[in-house]
Structure formats: C-alpha cells, structure tokens
Amino acid sequence: MIGHILAFVCIMIWGSTFVSSKILLDSFTPIELLFIRFLIGFLTLCILSPKILKSSSFANGW
C-alpha cells in the first residue's frame, strides 16, 4: 500500500512540473529554470541520502 501512495505522490509532483514550468517561464529563462530544478533535486537527494564520498586517486590503485 505504501508503494502505491509513494507512486501517486511521484505522479503528482511529475505532473505539476509541467504547469509550474509554463508559469515560471514568464519570469525565468529556460536555463535558469533548469538550474533551479536541478538544484532542488540535488538538495533533496542530499537530504534524503547523505553519503560522504571518499576520494580515490590513481596512485592508490596502481
């Protein structure tokens, strides 16, 4: 049941982006709108799944 609820929420968010994009294009350029959408997505993923990435260099693997 929880899967159906989450799928419905995802559909509602996905569907609302078309309407909001149409309205926001009056105020922002397409590039600005794209940047804002990616920034919101990035911040959401950072909050939901915070993982620290360890850097690796080629010197360690060679």
For each residue, the residues with C-beta under 8 A, 3 or more apart:
1: 4 5
2: 5 6
3: 6 7
4: 1 7 8
5: 1 2 8 9
6: 2 3 9 10
7: 3 4 10 11
8: 4 5 11 12
9: 5 6 12 13
10: 6 7 13 14
11: 7 8 14 15
12: 8 9 15 16
13: 9 10 16 17
14: 10 11 17
15: 11 12 18 19
16: 12 13 19 20
17: 13 14 20 21 37
18: 15 21 22
19: 15 16 22 23
20: 16 17 23 24
21: 17 18 24 25 33
22: 18 19 25
23: 19 20 26
24: 20 21 27 28 33
25: 21 22 28 30 33
26: 23
27: 24
28: 24 25 32 33 36
29: 32 33
30: 25 33 34
31: 34 35
32: 28 29 35 36
33: 21 24 25 28 29 30 36 37
34: 30 31 37 38
35: 31 32 38 39
36: 28 32 33 39 40
37: 17 33 34 40 41
38: 34 35 41 42
39: 35 36 42 43
40: 36 37 43 44
41: 37 38 44 45
42: 38 39 45 46
43: 39 40 46 47
44: 40 41 47 48
45: 41 42 48 49
46: 42 43 49 50
47: 43 44 50
48: 44 45
49: 45 46
50: 46 47
51:
52:
53:
54:
55:
56: 60 61
57: 60 61
58: 61 62
59: 62
60: 56 57
61: 56 57 58
62: 58 59
